[in-house]
Every structure is written in structure tokens, then in C-alpha cells.
Amino acid sequence: RKWNLSNPTKIAETFTSHVFKVSYQNRVAVLKVLTIVGQKHEAKGPVVLRCFAGNGAVRLLDADEGAHLLEFVDGRHLKDLVANSGDEKATEIICDVLNQIHSYAGAKPSDLISMTENFRGLFARAKIDPPDSIFSSGAKVALRLIETERDPRVLHGDIHHKNILESTDRGWLAIDPQCLYGERTYDVANSFFNPDDMPDLVETPNRIERCCQIFSRRLNLDSKRILEFAFAYGCLSSAWCIEDGHNPERRLRITRLIQDLL
């Protein structure tokens, strides 16, 4: 009623949201109704989408504290390209999307999450683990990266192959941003761990090195810092898994491969 929507059809349900295709002002749109978990992690997404203004990301049509009304994207996930032997092309597309997103040069919104706050789960895990644990190593790397931050930007914060969709009209677009601000290198980190159901592809040193080379070349980023951010992020996401009661072993396997390359 608030936005005068009609013809709702549920198209997805996750732990963060219930997603519907709806009619809005004589066109198709997406209504994303946040769960309690979603309100914790994605409620500030509209702040970032307003910054991006449809440049490399889905357009925001309206929002309130519990729901987002979004542009409908009619095409496939980037994961589908990877599944058809297009992993290198998919990595290049991630670069194209990030170059557009990171081009935002306006004012920094006041309520973005800093990298220090973003990594607090890893710092907390490191305090209770032995000094020689991978979490302690990851925390040291994360702290050093934060202290030597380069070229901070408004970030997407959760770039992976299911969060980039193909629009017939506008090309590849990112969805579901977090609300982060920091070094843009961070935005490539999660891609090393995805797609998460293709271990034969993802869990190999050759794939990690290949992705790193593409990110470095097309985004003009330092290759060592790319791997360091990927390592720190792998430790962070593994700490999140433990905190949420999930098994972190898959993430830790990839994180150790990155650590070996470093």
C-alpha cells in the first residue's frame, strides 16, 4: 500500500530477505523485505546504492527501515558464466563492475562502516586463539592493511558471483551491497572464495593466482595487497562462520592456499 505495489510473486528467500517481483508504476520492480538478520546486515544498503546511482549497480527506487524497492534485473547470475567455462571472463566482469562502482567521488555518507569495525569479528577471535593460529596471523595482516590504507572509497563490501546479475538493457550490475568504507582492494577479496559450490575450480593455487593477476591488471591494484586482503578476509569470514555456528573449513582451506602464496 505504501508504494502502491501489485501482482507480487516471490522469487527468492534467504536468511536476510524475502524477495518479490512486483508491479510498480507500470513496470516490473523487485521488493526486498528484510528479515531480522537482513536488517542487521543490509538495512543501510540504500545509502550505498544512492551513492552508486545505478552506475555498475542496481538502481534503488525507494526504501524504508524494513524493505527496499529496486530495479528489476532480468538476466543471469555471473555464476552461470563461470559454470560454462567462463571463469576468467567472469573475473574481468567483476573488474568492470568495480571500476564503475568505485568511480563514485561524492561526499562520504556519515554512517558507513569502517574497516576497523568490519574486522572486529576477526580481532575478537584472535584474542581468544593461540598466538600462532591462522586467526592471529589474519588479524595482524588486517591491522597492517588498515594502518596503511590506500585510496579509500565507498565499497560494495560483498562482491561475489551471485551478487552480480546481467541486465538486458544495462549490462552486469551488482546487488545487495553492504555499507562499508575503506581501501577498494577489499572489494575483490570475497571473489576468491566463490562460486562456493565449485571446489574443483576455486580451491586451487592456479585459480587464485590467475584471479589476482586479472584484478591487479584491470583495477591497477598491488598484487600482494590483493592476496593480503583475500587472506585477511578469509580469516574474517571463517571467524563469522564460527560465530554463527557454521563449519569454517571450506573457507579455511582457501585461506591457507592464499597464505601459502603469500
GIWOUR-V918437 format. One record per backbone hydrogen bond with DSSP energy under -0.5 kcal/mol. NH is the residue of the N-H (numbers start at 1). CO is the residue of the C=O. Records with the same first field share a line. If there is no record, write none. Layout:
NH=CO ; CO
//
This chain:
4=1
6=23
9=21
11=19
12=19
14=17
18=33
19=12
20=31
21=9
22=29
23=6
24=27
27=24
29=22
30=70
31=20
32=30 ; 68
33=18 ; 31
34=32 ; 66
35=16
39=35
40=36
41=37
42=38
43=38
45=42
47=44
48=44
49=45
50=46
51=47
52=48
53=49
54=49
55=52
56=54
58=174
61=69
62=69
64=67
68=32
69=62
70=30 ; 68
71=59
72=28
74=72
75=166
78=161 ; 164
79=161
80=77
81=77 ; 78
82=78
83=79
84=80 ; 81
85=82
86=81
90=86
91=87
92=88
93=89
94=90
95=91
96=92
97=93
98=94
99=95
100=96
101=97
102=98
103=100
104=101
109=107
112=109
113=179
118=114
119=115
120=117
122=119
123=119
124=120
125=121
126=122
127=123
128=124 ; 125
129=125
133=130
137=133
138=134
139=135
140=136
141=137
142=138
143=139
144=140
145=141
146=142
147=143
148=144
149=146
153=182
155=153 ; 180
160=158
163=160
165=173
166=76
167=165 ; 171
171=167
173=165
174=56
175=163
178=156
180=155
181=113
182=153
184=151
186=183
187=184
188=185
189=186
191=188
192=188 ; 189
193=190
194=191
198=195
201=198
202=198
203=199
204=202
208=204
209=205
210=206
211=207
212=208
213=209
214=210
215=211
216=212
217=213
218=214
219=215
220=216
221=216
226=222
227=223
228=224
229=225
230=226
231=227
232=228
233=229
234=230
235=231
236=232
237=233
238=234
239=235
240=236
241=237
242=238
243=239
244=240
245=242
246=241
248=246
252=248
253=249
254=250
255=251
256=252
257=253
258=254
259=255
260=256
261=257
262=258
//
